Amino acid sequence: MTAAHIAQKTPIPVEVEAGKDYWWCACGQSKRQPFCDGSHKGTAFAPVKWTAEATGRKFFCACKQTKAGPFCDGSHKAL
């Protein structure tokens, strides 16, 4: 599998709503970062579904190197 495209080297803060589904872009090609817009089609990548348990702010990974997807784990600091 090829490596994901680095969309940016800092996480993206998002205000999420409890009970709502979010589809995190894993390929890095989406124009709607950090969420999927279908740009992965024809690749080995697929979006990651995450459902918010509570309303609040979450920091979604934008470098696509996280081991804790869809959230930032600090991997961007090594890029």
N, CA and C atoms as a LAMMPS dump frame, in Angstrom:
ITEM: TIMESTEP
0
ITEM: NUMBER OF ATOMS
237
ITEM: BOX BOUNDS ff ff ff
-5.0000000000000000e+02 5.0000000000000000e+02
-5.0000000000000000e+02 5.0000000000000000e+02
-5.0000000000000000e+02 5.0000000000000000e+02
ITEM: ATOMS id mol type element x y z
1 1 1 N 0.845 -1.183 0
2 1 2 C 0 0 0
3 1 3 C 0.885 1.239 0
4 2 1 N 0.479 2.232 -0.724
5 2 2 C 1.222 3.485 -0.751
6 2 3 C 0.886 4.305 0.49
7 3 1 N 1.743 5.242 0.805
8 3 2 C 1.527 6.104 1.964
9 3 3 C 0.454 7.141 1.657
10 4 1 N -0.24 7.535 2.683
11 4 2 C -1.265 8.566 2.544
12 4 3 C -0.607 9.918 2.28
13 5 1 N -1.314 10.764 1.567
14 5 2 C -0.871 12.134 1.301
15 5 3 C -0.978 12.949 2.589
16 6 1 N 0.023 13.749 2.886
17 6 2 C -0.015 14.618 4.065
18 6 3 C -0.81 15.863 3.702
19 7 1 N -2.013 15.969 4.231
20 7 2 C -2.871 17.118 3.921
21 7 3 C -2.335 18.387 4.586
22 8 1 N -1.909 18.269 5.843
23 8 2 C -1.238 19.346 6.561
24 8 3 C -0.561 18.741 7.774
25 9 1 N 0.359 19.476 8.384
26 9 2 C 1.16 18.925 9.471
27 9 3 C 0.671 19.317 10.857
28 10 1 N -0.555 19.768 10.953
29 10 2 C -1.153 20.06 12.253
30 10 3 C -2.57 19.478 12.282
31 11 1 N -3.039 19.101 13.463
32 11 2 C -4.393 18.552 13.55
33 11 3 C -5.453 19.616 13.278
34 12 1 N -6.653 19.144 12.954
35 12 2 C -7.757 20.049 12.651
36 12 3 C -8.798 19.94 13.764
37 13 1 N -9.02 21.029 14.511
38 13 2 C -10.036 20.988 15.558
39 13 3 C -11.434 21.063 14.949
40 14 1 N -12.32 20.213 15.456
41 14 2 C -13.691 20.159 14.955
42 14 3 C -14.639 20.061 16.148
43 15 1 N -15.682 20.885 16.125
44 15 2 C -16.748 20.774 17.123
45 15 3 C -17.689 19.674 16.643
46 16 1 N -17.768 18.572 17.4
47 16 2 C -18.59 17.431 17.006
48 16 3 C -19.868 17.392 17.835
49 17 1 N -20.88 16.711 17.29
50 17 2 C -22.169 16.587 17.949
51 17 3 C -22.4 15.148 18.375
52 18 1 N -22.842 14.958 19.587
53 18 2 C -23.119 13.624 20.121
54 18 3 C -24.076 12.872 19.2
55 19 1 N -23.743 11.609 18.924
56 19 2 C -24.589 10.754 18.105
57 19 3 C -24.394 10.893 16.61
58 20 1 N -23.636 11.877 16.161
59 20 2 C -23.437 12.105 14.728
60 20 3 C -22.252 11.286 14.225
61 21 1 N -22.383 10.741 13.004
62 21 2 C -21.31 9.992 12.354
63 21 3 C -20.417 10.949 11.571
64 22 1 N -19.117 10.688 11.634
65 22 2 C -18.131 11.46 10.895
66 22 3 C -17.273 10.471 10.113
67 23 1 N -16.937 10.811 8.882
68 23 2 C -16.122 9.956 8.014
69 23 3 C -14.793 10.645 7.769
70 24 1 N -13.759 10.184 8.491
71 24 2 C -12.425 10.77 8.427
72 24 3 C -11.703 10.323 7.164
73 25 1 N -11.117 11.249 6.45
74 25 2 C -10.328 10.968 5.254
75 25 3 C -9.009 10.312 5.679
76 26 1 N -8.77 9.097 5.171
77 26 2 C -7.53 8.387 5.483
78 26 3 C -6.483 8.534 4.38
79 27 1 N -6.909 8.958 3.181
80 27 2 C -5.979 9.04 2.05
81 27 3 C -5.232 10.364 1.985
82 28 1 N -5.818 11.407 2.555
83 28 2 C -5.199 12.729 2.523
84 28 3 C -5.519 13.548 1.289
85 29 1 N -6.316 13.02 0.37
86 29 2 C -6.62 13.712 -0.884
87 29 3 C -7.892 14.569 -0.842
88 30 1 N -8.719 14.379 0.154
89 30 2 C -9.997 15.081 0.233
90 30 3 C -9.815 16.595 0.258
91 31 1 N -10.695 17.292 -0.403
92 31 2 C -10.702 18.761 -0.373
93 31 3 C -11.505 19.265 0.832
94 32 1 N -12.114 18.347 1.583
95 32 2 C -12.934 18.692 2.756
96 32 3 C -12.268 18.231 4.046
97 33 1 N -10.961 18.329 4.143
98 33 2 C -10.221 17.851 5.314
99 33 3 C -10.832 18.38 6.602
100 34 1 N -10.927 17.535 7.626
101 34 2 C -10.363 16.196 7.733
102 34 3 C -11.316 15.087 7.272
103 35 1 N -12.394 15.466 6.588
104 35 2 C -13.411 14.491 6.24
105 35 3 C -13.356 14.07 4.776
106 36 1 N -13.919 12.904 4.509
107 36 2 C -13.894 12.286 3.182
108 36 3 C -14.806 13.015 2.192
109 37 1 N -14.318 13.149 0.959
110 37 2 C -15.148 13.677 -0.127
111 37 3 C -15.187 12.697 -1.308
112 38 1 N -14.688 11.463 -1.071
113 38 2 C -14.697 10.44 -2.116
114 38 3 C -13.428 10.39 -2.952
115 39 1 N -12.448 11.218 -2.652
116 39 2 C -11.212 11.265 -3.448
117 39 3 C -10.413 9.972 -3.396
118 40 1 N -10.689 9.113 -2.448
119 40 2 C -9.953 7.855 -2.303
120 40 3 C -10.351 6.807 -3.348
121 41 1 N -11.443 7.035 -4.052
122 41 2 C -11.934 6.031 -5.004
123 41 3 C -10.848 5.646 -5.997
124 42 1 N -10.679 4.337 -6.176
125 42 2 C -9.656 3.82 -7.062
126 42 3 C -8.32 3.608 -6.371
127 43 1 N -8.259 3.836 -5.053
128 43 2 C -7.037 3.618 -4.28
129 43 3 C -7.286 2.512 -3.258
130 44 1 N -6.273 2.189 -2.494
131 44 2 C -6.385 1.18 -1.44
132 44 3 C -6.935 1.77 -0.148
133 45 1 N -7.217 3.053 -0.132
134 45 2 C -7.688 3.724 1.079
135 45 3 C -9.205 3.723 1.184
136 46 1 N -9.688 3.823 2.407
137 46 2 C -11.122 3.929 2.681
138 46 3 C -11.298 4.884 3.858
139 47 1 N -12.388 5.646 3.89
140 47 2 C -12.618 6.541 5.018
141 47 3 C -12.884 5.742 6.294
142 48 1 N -12.648 6.38 7.424
143 48 2 C -12.856 5.757 8.736
144 48 3 C -14.078 6.393 9.383
145 49 1 N -15.06 5.556 9.702
146 49 2 C -16.275 6.052 10.358
147 49 3 C -16.024 6.188 11.861
148 50 1 N -16.443 7.313 12.407
149 50 2 C -16.36 7.556 13.844
150 50 3 C -17.663 8.221 14.272
151 51 1 N -18.235 7.74 15.369
152 51 2 C -19.47 8.301 15.91
153 51 3 C -19.157 9.01 17.213
154 52 1 N -19.53 10.273 17.304
155 52 2 C -19.274 11.059 18.504
156 52 3 C -20.14 10.576 19.655
157 53 1 N -19.51 10.298 20.777
158 53 2 C -20.238 9.896 21.978
159 53 3 C -20.747 11.108 22.753
160 54 1 N -20.03 12.216 22.613
161 54 2 C -20.4 13.435 23.331
162 54 3 C -20.137 14.642 22.439
163 55 1 N -20.85 15.714 22.687
164 55 2 C -20.631 16.968 21.979
165 55 3 C -19.377 17.626 22.545
166 56 1 N -18.533 18.165 21.676
167 56 2 C -17.318 18.835 22.126
168 56 3 C -16.314 18.951 21.007
169 57 1 N -15.106 19.361 21.359
170 57 2 C -14.037 19.572 20.378
171 57 3 C -13.139 18.342 20.324
172 58 1 N -12.847 17.906 19.101
173 58 2 C -11.928 16.805 18.85
174 58 3 C -10.881 17.286 17.851
175 59 1 N -9.682 16.738 17.951
176 59 2 C -8.592 17.117 17.058
177 59 3 C -8.318 15.968 16.101
178 60 1 N -8.795 16.127 14.868
179 60 2 C -8.652 15.107 13.84
180 60 3 C -7.283 15.226 13.172
181 61 1 N -6.669 14.069 12.913
182 61 2 C -5.364 14.014 12.265
183 61 3 C -5.48 14.509 10.819
184 62 1 N -4.533 15.35 10.41
185 62 2 C -4.489 15.819 9.026
186 62 3 C -3.219 15.358 8.314
187 63 1 N -2.227 14.863 9.087
188 63 2 C -1.003 14.367 8.441
189 63 3 C -1.185 12.934 7.944
190 64 1 N -2.232 12.258 8.438
191 64 2 C -2.604 10.892 8.025
192 64 3 C -1.576 9.844 8.431
193 65 1 N -0.695 10.172 9.365
194 65 2 C 0.315 9.241 9.85
195 65 3 C -0.023 8.703 11.237
196 66 1 N -1.12 9.145 11.831
197 66 2 C -1.502 8.748 13.178
198 66 3 C -1.703 7.235 13.314
199 67 1 N -1.418 6.722 14.476
200 67 2 C -1.709 5.319 14.801
201 67 3 C -3.012 5.251 15.594
202 68 1 N -3.618 6.414 15.854
203 68 2 C -4.836 6.51 16.651
204 68 3 C -5.976 7.12 15.846
205 69 1 N -5.994 6.862 14.526
206 69 2 C -6.997 7.459 13.645
207 69 3 C -8.399 7.239 14.16
208 70 1 N -9.224 8.249 14.045
209 70 2 C -9.059 9.445 13.227
210 70 3 C -8.416 10.623 13.945
211 71 1 N -7.908 10.399 15.151
212 71 2 C -7.417 11.523 15.944
213 71 3 C -5.908 11.67 15.915
214 72 1 N -5.457 12.887 16.149
215 72 2 C -4.041 13.2 16.196
216 72 3 C -3.38 12.481 17.374
217 73 1 N -2.219 11.883 17.123
218 73 2 C -1.415 11.28 18.194
219 73 3 C -0.031 11.913 18.269
220 74 1 N 0.155 13.023 17.569
221 74 2 C 1.436 13.733 17.58
222 74 3 C 2.418 13.269 16.524
223 75 1 N 2.016 12.346 15.658
224 75 2 C 2.916 11.821 14.619
225 75 3 C 3.454 12.923 13.718
226 76 1 N 2.702 13.999 13.542
227 76 2 C 3.13 15.095 12.664
228 76 3 C 4.425 15.75 13.151
229 77 1 N 4.752 15.591 14.416
230 77 2 C 5.962 16.216 14.969
231 77 3 C 7.228 15.585 14.409
232 78 1 N 7.122 14.361 13.885
233 78 2 C 8.276 13.652 13.321
234 78 3 C 8.411 13.838 11.815
235 79 1 N 7.515 14.595 11.21
236 79 2 C 7.554 14.776 9.744
237 79 3 C 8.496 15.887 9.333
